[in-house]
């Protein structure tokens, strides 16, 4: 783009290293309540992360839809989330963006497990 100021080349190289570091860390995470990295595909200067399919929607949407959770249902969800967070912390990983929009249900089933997703800020 004419007149555009290009960032320093070292910053671009640093960004690329960050992407590969992110990929390496995400590839080591194996927990039933964390969305898994299934595969990696690199093409034409782009890196594609193939993530585990989770199709149950966001916790946020279910809260809005249901209106409330029973204490039993809420405690079951929180137990799963805290177990996954402990696992991450034991690996030295902090999610930094846990919120209902980043907690996904594995399936549409009413008793579906919850999955932590979106490690973009970790």
HELIX and SHEET records of a PDB file:
HELIX    1   1 UNK A    9  UNK A   28  1                                  20    
HELIX    2   2 UNK A   59  UNK A   66  1                                   8    
HELIX    3   3 UNK A   71  UNK A   90  1                                  20    
HELIX    4   4 UNK A  100  UNK A  102  5                                   3    
SHEET    1   A 2 UNK A  37  UNK A  43  0                                        
SHEET    2   A 2 UNK A  46  UNK A  51 -1                                        
SHEET    1   B 2 UNK A 103  UNK A 105  0                                        
SHEET    2   B 2 UNK A 114  UNK A 116 -1                                        
END                                                                             
